[in-house]
């Protein structure tokens, strides 16, 4: 793999492939970018965040998270306004570091932690409603009905 072997001579070809006509080819190329742990790959993944297919944009958000270059965090913040909720979700996950294990911190004074946190909350508000919430709510209420009595014997 490019990142693991530290061979970057194939990186320009890989980046060119991220602009291929076929969506599955672009998707594979963006996924491969995550193995090149450098700014060049991070910027190519950031460019893929504007791809016409949401799957490629979501993979680009994951690639940026795996690459871990703070320089691409601004692009993830911009993806919090993507038209597709899956892309917004990936941006949140990668800003928080749930993919790489390391949150992407602000890279410049213009990208403050407040802006990232505001972006996360905005994206969370744009997520589709949880269809299963009513089922979980009923399950919790049912569990409350079957709670063992308290030590005082009041049952509540």
N, C-alpha and C positions, 0 to 999 in steps of 0.2 A: 504494500500500500504506500501511497505517496508520502504521507506524514510519518509513518513508522519507519520507512527506509530513508527518509530525509532526501529523497530524490525529487527535485522540483523541475527537472527539464520537461516532464510531461504535463505540468500544470497549465501552460498556455493552451495546449490542445484540449485539456479537460474543460477549461473555462470557455473555450470556443464551443464546445459541445453543449454547454448550458443554454446556448441560443439555437440549438437544433430545431428543425421544423416539427419533429415528432415529440409529443409530450412525454412519452415514456423514456425517451433518450435523455431529454432535459432532466427528468426526475432522477434517473440513475446518475447523471453527471453531478447534480446538486448533492445527492447523497454521498458520492465519492469525495466531494470537496471537504467533507467533514474530517477526512483523514489527513488533510494537509493543514497543519496547525500553524498558519501564518496569516499575516495581514492581507496578502494577495488573495488567498482563498476566502477569507472573511469578506472582503469587498466584492468578490464574485458572487458569493452567497447572498450578500445584501442586494446586489443587482437583481438576483433571481426572485427577490420578494415582490417584484413588479410583474412577474410572469402572468400570462393570461389564465393559467390553470391553477386552481386553488391548491391542488396536491403538490405542485412544484413550490408554491409559496410556503406551504406548511413545512415541506422538507427543507427549504432554505432557512426557515426560522430554527429548525432543529440543528441544521448544519452550523449556523452561527453560534448556537449554544454549545455545541460540541467543540467547535474550534476555540471558543473562549476568548476571542480577541475583543477587548473592551471597545476598540475603535468601531465595531459594527453594532454596538448597542443602540445607537441612535436610530438605525434602520429598524430595529425591533420595536422601538417605541413608536415609530411611524406605523408599523404593522398593527398596532393596537386599534387602528381605525379601518382595518381591512374589511371588505364587504362580506367576507366569509368568516363565520364564527370559529371554524376549526383553525384558521390561520391566526386569529386573535388569541385563541387558547394556547397555541404553540408559542406565540410571542410572550405571553404571560409566563408560561412554564419556563421558557429559556431565560427571561429576564430574572426570574426568581432562582434559577440555577437547578431546577429539578431534573434536567437532562444531564448536565455536566457535573452537577454537584457544587458548582461555584457560581454564585450570582454574578451577573455582568454589572459592574459598578459604573457610575458616570465617568465618561472619558474626558469631559471638559467642564468648565464652569457653566457653560450654557446648557448643559444637560444635567440638571441637578437631581438629587434623589427625590425631591418633591415632584418633579416632572415625571419621573418614572413611576412613583407611587400613584400619582394622579392618573397616569395612563393605564396602570393596572386596574384601578377602580373603575375607570371609564369602560375599559374592555369587559370587565366582569358585569357591568350593568348592561352591556350590549349583548351578552350571551343569551341564547334562546331560553325561554322559560323551562324550568325543570318539570317535565311531564309526570315524573314519579313522586313529586313532593307530596301530593295528597295521599298517596299510598303509604309513604313513610310516616306522614303525620298520623294517619289512622293506626299504624302499627305501634307508634309510641303511645298513643292514647290507650290502645288495647293493653299494652304492657303496664301502663299506670293503673289500669283497673285490676291487674293481677299482682300488684305489689304486696309483699308480706307486710303484716302490721308492724308499726314502729314499736320501740321499747315501751312507750307510754301507753300502747294499746289503743291508740286513737284511729289507726289505720290510714292516716294521711301524713 
